[in-house]
Amino acid sequence: MILYFLEPEVSGGHGEYTIYGTEEIATEGISEKVKYLHYEFEGWLGDDLLESTPAFIISSKLGTELENSDFIDYKLEECLITKSDEFIEMYPDKEIPTFRRFIPLGTIEVEEENFKNWSGYHFCLSPKGELVVTQEALDFLNRFSIDNCFITPLTQE
């Protein structure tokens, strides 16, 4: 079995309105470190899947297609999207589509180019916040712009 470790484009970071979790982290995993995401764009190369560890966002186009797919091992949440002053200065006319927060529900452990303790889900998050997907999920994502996403094959330990 081969899975894929994805390192999506980082187009910004956590904005001032991000709310961080506390006691839930121990039981809900790393994605619960962020209770509410404010993603502030500093640039954007155009990908539909973006990251600001330990959070991911996806474009509304990707989100709609994902909701219409057979995949069920993720959840989508609303989030606040803003542009930094630098973004506005550098790209005054650049429009950003609507994005939603993407939360993988599967779990996995990754060590270098190996994985273990995979939950069997198509979309997984490691304790370090790494996004891991199956071949089927990667094929789906490749229908969208993920040109700036680094993809590393992983093999089972």
GUTI-572068 format. One record per residue (C-alpha): residue number from 1; residue in one letter; chain; x, y, z negated. Coordinates in steps of 0.02 Angstrom, whole numbers. Each point is the difference from the previous one (the first is absolute). Layout:
N
n_res_chain_X_Y_Z
NUM_a_A_X_Y_Z;
...
//
This chain:
157
n_res_chain_X_Y_Z
1_m_A_0_0_0;
2_i_A_65_171_48;
3_l_A_-68_160_-77;
4_y_A_52_178_39;
5_f_A_64_137_-116;
6_l_A_-58_169_66;
7_e_A_84_166_-36;
8_p_A_-121_129_74;
9_e_A_42_177_50;
10_v_A_17_118_-149;
11_s_A_-78_165_55;
12_g_A_-15_81_-169;
13_g_A_-22_-36_-183;
14_h_A_-112_9_-150;
15_g_A_-79_171_-16;
16_e_A_-37_93_-160;
17_y_A_-176_-72_-15;
18_t_A_57_-181_-5;
19_i_A_-61_-86_-159;
20_y_A_109_-138_-71;
21_g_A_-64_-150_-96;
22_t_A_57_-62_-169;
23_e_A_-58_-155_-93;
24_e_A_-79_-80_154;
25_i_A_170_-21_83;
26_a_A_42_-155_-99;
27_t_A_-155_-92_60;
28_e_A_-36_79_169;
29_g_A_175_8_73;
30_i_A_102_139_77;
31_s_A_-138_70_110;
32_e_A_-89_51_-160;
33_k_A_145_115_-42;
34_v_A_-93_124_110;
35_k_A_-182_21_-55;
36_y_A_-37_138_126;
37_l_A_113_44_147;
38_h_A_36_174_64;
39_y_A_111_-26_154;
40_e_A_89_158_56;
41_f_A_68_-6_177;
42_e_A_174_72_28;
43_g_A_13_-65_179;
44_w_A_-85_-133_105;
45_l_A_61_-105_145;
46_g_A_-175_-62_42;
47_d_A_-15_-171_-82;
48_d_A_-167_-67_-62;
49_l_A_78_-84_-154;
50_l_A_101_108_-120;
51_e_A_82_-23_-168;
52_s_A_47_94_-157;
53_t_A_50_-136_-123;
54_p_A_-98_-82_-76;
55_a_A_-144_65_107;
56_f_A_-49_-22_182;
57_i_A_-119_97_109;
58_i_A_-79_-45_167;
59_s_A_-82_106_134;
60_s_A_-188_-1_14;
61_k_A_18_-86_170;
62_l_A_96_-144_-80;
63_g_A_-116_-1_-152;
64_t_A_-157_-15_106;
65_e_A_72_-144_101;
66_l_A_60_-85_-160;
67_e_A_-175_12_-75;
68_n_A_-71_-76_160;
69_s_A_126_-143_-6;
70_d_A_-8_-166_-94;
71_f_A_134_57_-124;
72_i_A_-64_15_-179;
73_d_A_157_4_-108;
74_y_A_21_188_-14;
75_k_A_-98_149_-60;
76_l_A_-14_177_67;
77_e_A_-18_154_-108;
78_e_A_-23_183_35;
79_c_A_152_108_-33;
80_l_A_48_182_18;
81_i_A_105_42_153;
82_t_A_89_168_13;
83_k_A_144_77_98;
84_s_A_152_74_-87;
85_d_A_52_180_35;
86_e_A_149_-69_97;
87_f_A_-116_-108_107;
88_i_A_-109_151_40;
89_e_A_154_104_45;
90_m_A_78_-135_111;
91_y_A_-162_-62_80;
92_p_A_-126_142_-8;
93_d_A_-115_-78_130;
94_k_A_20_-184_-46;
95_e_A_-162_-83_-51;
96_i_A_-1_-148_-119;
97_p_A_-142_-127_12;
98_t_A_-96_-58_-152;
99_f_A_94_-127_-105;
100_r_A_-58_-117_-139;
101_r_A_98_-90_-132;
102_f_A_37_-182_42;
103_i_A_21_-121_-146;
104_p_A_56_-179_37;
105_l_A_-82_-123_-120;
106_g_A_120_-146_20;
107_t_A_157_-28_-102;
108_i_A_172_-64_46;
109_e_A_179_5_-61;
110_v_A_138_53_121;
111_e_A_186_-31_-20;
112_e_A_107_59_145;
113_e_A_-74_-88_152;
114_n_A_-93_-134_-99;
115_f_A_-168_-8_-87;
116_k_A_-80_-105_-136;
117_n_A_-160_-6_-103;
118_w_A_-106_58_148;
119_s_A_-186_16_-40;
120_g_A_-46_-54_177;
121_y_A_-75_169_47;
122_h_A_29_88_166;
123_f_A_49_164_-86;
124_c_A_112_-12_-154;
125_l_A_92_115_-117;
126_s_A_155_-51_-96;
127_p_A_35_56_-179;
128_k_A_120_128_77;
129_g_A_-135_72_114;
130_e_A_56_-86_160;
131_l_A_-132_-34_133;
132_v_A_1_-178_69;
133_v_A_-118_-64_135;
134_t_A_-36_-159_95;
135_q_A_28_-22_187;
136_e_A_-187_23_28;
137_a_A_-1_164_-96;
138_l_A_156_60_92;
139_d_A_-80_-41_168;
140_f_A_-150_104_-53;
141_l_A_108_147_-58;
142_n_A_99_-4_163;
143_r_A_-157_56_91;
144_f_A_28_170_-82;
145_s_A_148_117_-13;
146_i_A_127_-74_-121;
147_d_A_150_48_108;
148_n_A_98_70_-147;
149_c_A_-32_-148_-115;
150_f_A_148_-114_-37;
151_i_A_-53_-183_6;
152_t_A_103_-138_-80;
153_p_A_-47_-185_16;
154_l_A_-2_-92_-166;
155_t_A_15_-187_-28;
156_q_A_-64_-101_-146;
157_e_A_127_-45_-134;
//
